[in-house]
Amino acid sequence: MEKIDALLKRLNPEQIKPVLDTEGAVLVIAGAGSGKTRVLTTRIAYLILEKHVSPSRIMAITFTNKAAGEMKERLMKLVGDTEDMWVSTIHSMCVRILRRDIDKIGFDKNFTIYDETDKDKVLKRVVEELKYNADAIMKSAKICISNSKNDCMSPEEFLEENRGLKLSSELYEIYKAYENELRKSNALDFDDLLFKTYELFEACPDVADFYSNKFVYVHIDEFQDTNKVQFALAARLAARHGNIFVVGDDDQSIYGWRGAKIENILSFDEIYGGAKVYKLEQNYRSTKKILQLANCIIAHNTGRREKNLWTENSDGAKIETFIGTDENNEATYTAMQIKNLMARYPELSYRDFAVFMRVNALSRAYEQEFTKYGIPYRVFGGFRFFERKEIKDILAYLKIINNPRDDESFLRSIAVPRRGIGDKTLRELREFAAAKGVSLLQATAETDAAPIAAAGRLKLFSFGKLIESFGMYAENHSPAELIDYIIESTGFNDQFAEKTEENISKLYNLSELKNSAEQFVKDNPGTGLAEYLNSVTLSSDIDDINSDDAVTVATIHASKGLEYKCVFIAGLDEDIIPIARSLSEPDELEEERRLMYVAVTRARERLYLTRANSRYMYGKRSYMRQSRFMKEAAPALGIKDYGERRSAYSADTAFPYRRGGGALGRDDDFPDYESGGSGGYSSSYATGFLAANAPKKAESPQFGRYKTGIKVKHAKFGEGTVIEVKGEGDNLIVNVAFQGVGIKALSVKYAPMEIL
């Protein structure tokens, strides 16, 4: 009891109420930074320690691997062993259920999970086989299938719902054929992880009852981001005991474009009659000025539950605004501010900074400027490690070994490295396999009866035997050892023999793939190939945010659940945020405003709002107008109109590296300073800043020592090999291949490198 009392003392009165309210349906409207994870984990601890509920009877669902990992860590500290408790993302939960029971709806338990690239290939092949114009209908078909699954609709239900509408019959045919292809390959796409679990529960009520009986208490985080199928699964899991506890914030609902229904949280207490509703409005994260800005912006939305965030934190630093002449000017300003603050406050690390943007395309200028000034950074919300071609090629081998019916992985693996098997031979193999009703891999063992040329039959048969040998090897070896064996047996690395920058990067990536497999088994003893493939498919690049000391550069969508001492929101221009396509749709415009709200509330101590007068977009340079959200924010910023104001510079910009005596964010350290121009900073000012404060230029002989092949050591990336040298003097750039990091282009003038 003493431990429970101690835990409850850490909560404020409004947080304690939902923790103690353990029975029935409970909704917690938790504003940004209001301690919702603490409330959720304390409630689970209360159930275990005070109510003596077995951990195996408790489920906790959240929406990112990172959040699930943090929740597990907190619970282990509070209650000890949590192995029997289900704490995971909803997709991981569904995979766990499907691996146990999917055979009841006609799939094998060793099914493959297709990523977006695999899905696109299958869909394109289906469209072409149906003789439709792929360029004209592919995008519509992809959206139709995804939306249908998120809305719990089979192909037949889609047709019934949309009969008579334009393209409905064509989309139905594509959806149906696509589903047949997946079933034939024993494969699911990402949307299927939820939809097939829903279908399993509908087709087999005994399976649904098993889980509904098992879990007495169901907890769901980020409830504002649930779609129809997620809501249906949650309702079914809680059907037996009725104890469903959901936490979320309608003001942070930002995934409508992928099917999330804000109505799920807005109407929860109507759907669950008698549900108790609690609000958490005290913010523990941000300063008063940051919250004032957030409240000012979100108040313009009408489809929301009324709330007003407040905090006992200090007023904090003035929110800075900047208008650049162009996108590079905007990024340079950000780089200078980061350098200034790092110099002034030794307690800051690069991981304390984040740059958020509505569209990932804006990251280029920041990557360029951060590299130039030696600022380590990582870009998130873009191209994932496991989506790289060479990685997907090896994963295709792993997938066909795990699931011999996986035709898509068969077609990918047989093509790399090249084996002299042409499109004609593969087409004949597909026709033969279809006629026989077998998978492509199985068909390779029966090609003697196939109308395929003798040379082609021999190559296909040999490939089939190769995959069979890999399967036998996998039975007694780890995934990492299997990766090594595949690469060695196929001569996979021979295609990268020429020591180009691109090839060296690919070899490093393959090495990192093996490292990831070794680490997975180390972290999850007793697991094998199937579990490793699950982890790869369900991984997200944002799982690694803040894993090293680097500035985060990410889309706002990737920022959910994160917080930083210093945040820059870039690209505050109309048609970027809000995005152009939302301007004619009131609901979409409100979601864009929620995106702005999410970005603002990621900041703890300092917030910078930046835009540019012109940008190079869509193949041309265009004049930009300020975002309407900045006009809405003007009262909180204390200015009449942000768009009419000159660019503001605080003392840390006007007088770089001046050290103040106060803590980070004290207003009296940052008196206003107006630059002399209509926007951005003058070229003479920028030149003066760099001349006075950039790292000292190395002597010419030192610059001349950078040659291809030499070893260097970087303060952040470690040891690497120079693979290319470009430019000269102050503009000397070296491309360095770092182990486990890949290729980095670094300015010799600014990057912290040592020649070994």
HELIX and SHEET records of a PDB file:
HELIX    1   1 GLU A    2  LYS A    9  1                                   8    
HELIX    2   2 PRO A   13  LEU A   20  1                                   8    
HELIX    3   3 LYS A   36  LEU A   49  1                                  14    
HELIX    4   4 PRO A   55  ARG A   57  5                                   3    
HELIX    5   5 ASN A   65  VAL A   79  1                                  15    
HELIX    6   6 ILE A   90  ASP A  101  1                                  12    
HELIX    7   7 ILE A  102  ILE A  105  5                                   4    
HELIX    8   8 GLU A  116  GLU A  129  1                                  14    
HELIX    9   9 ALA A  134  ASN A  150  1                                  17    
HELIX   10  10 PRO A  155  ASN A  162  1                                   8    
HELIX   11  11 SER A  168  LYS A  184  1                                  17    
HELIX   12  12 ASP A  192  ALA A  203  1                                  12    
HELIX   13  13 PRO A  205  LYS A  214  1                                  10    
HELIX   14  14 PHE A  223  ASP A  225  5                                   3    
HELIX   15  15 LYS A  228  LEU A  237  1                                  10    
HELIX   16  16 ASP A  250  GLN A  252  5                                   3    
HELIX   17  17 GLY A  256  ARG A  258  5                                   3    
HELIX   18  18 GLU A  263  LEU A  266  1                                   4    
HELIX   19  19 PHE A  268  ILE A  271  1                                   4    
HELIX   20  20 LYS A  288  ILE A  298  1                                  11    
HELIX   21  21 GLU A  327  ARG A  344  1                                  18    
HELIX   22  22 TYR A  350  ASP A  352  5                                   3    
HELIX   23  23 ASN A  360  LEU A  362  5                                   3    
HELIX   24  24 SER A  363  LYS A  372  1                                  10    
HELIX   25  25 PHE A  385  GLU A  387  5                                   3    
HELIX   26  26 LYS A  389  ASN A  402  1                                  14    
HELIX   27  27 ASP A  407  ALA A  415  1                                   9    
HELIX   28  28 ASP A  423  LYS A  436  1                                  14    
HELIX   29  29 LEU A  440  THR A  444  1                                   5    
HELIX   30  30 THR A  447  ALA A  449  5                                   3    
HELIX   31  31 ALA A  454  ALA A  474  1                                  21    
HELIX   32  32 PRO A  479  THR A  490  1                                  12    
HELIX   33  33 PHE A  492  PHE A  496  5                                   5    
HELIX   34  34 GLU A  501  ASP A  523  1                                  23    
HELIX   35  35 LEU A  529  THR A  537  1                                   9    
HELIX   36  36 ASP A  541  ASP A  544  5                                   4    
HELIX   37  37 ILE A  556  SER A  559  5                                   4    
HELIX   38  38 ALA A  580  SER A  582  5                                   3    
HELIX   39  39 PRO A  586  VAL A  600  1                                  15    
HELIX   40  40 ARG A  628  LEU A  637  1                                  10    
HELIX   41  41 TYR A  642  GLU A  644  5                                   3    
HELIX   42  42 ALA A  651  ALA A  654  1                                   4    
HELIX   43  43 ASP A  667  ASP A  669  5                                   3    
HELIX   44  44 SER A  683  ASN A  693  1                                  11    
HELIX   45  45 SER A  700  GLY A  704  1                                   5    
HELIX   46  46 GLY A  729  ASN A  731  5                                   3    
SHEET    1   A 6 TRP A  86  THR A  89  0                                        
SHEET    2   A 6 ILE A  58  THR A  62  1                                        
SHEET    3   A 6 TYR A 217  ILE A 220  1                                        
SHEET    4   A 6 ILE A 244  GLY A 248  1                                        
SHEET    5   A 6 VAL A  26  ALA A  30  1                                        
SHEET    6   A 6 LYS A 276  LEU A 280  1                                        
SHEET    1   B 2 THR A 112  TYR A 114  0                                        
SHEET    2   B 2 ALA A 187  ASP A 189  1                                        
SHEET    1   C 6 GLU A 320  GLY A 324  0                                        
SHEET    2   C 6 ALA A 603  ALA A 612  1                                        
SHEET    3   C 6 TYR A 564  ILE A 569  1                                        
SHEET    4   C 6 PHE A 353  MET A 357  1                                        
SHEET    5   C 6 VAL A 551  THR A 555  1                                        
SHEET    6   C 6 TYR A 377  PHE A 380  1                                        
SHEET    1   D 2 SER A 614  MET A 617  0                                        
SHEET    2   D 2 LYS A 620  TYR A 623 -1                                        
SHEET    1   E 2 ALA A 648  TYR A 649  0                                        
SHEET    2   E 2 TYR A 673  GLU A 674 -1                                        
SHEET    1   F 5 GLY A 742  SER A 747  0                                        
SHEET    2   F 5 ILE A 733  PHE A 738 -1                                        
SHEET    3   F 5 GLY A 718  LYS A 726 -1                                        
SHEET    4   F 5 LYS A 711  HIS A 714 -1                                        
SHEET    5   F 5 MET A 753  ILE A 755 -1                                        
END                                                                             
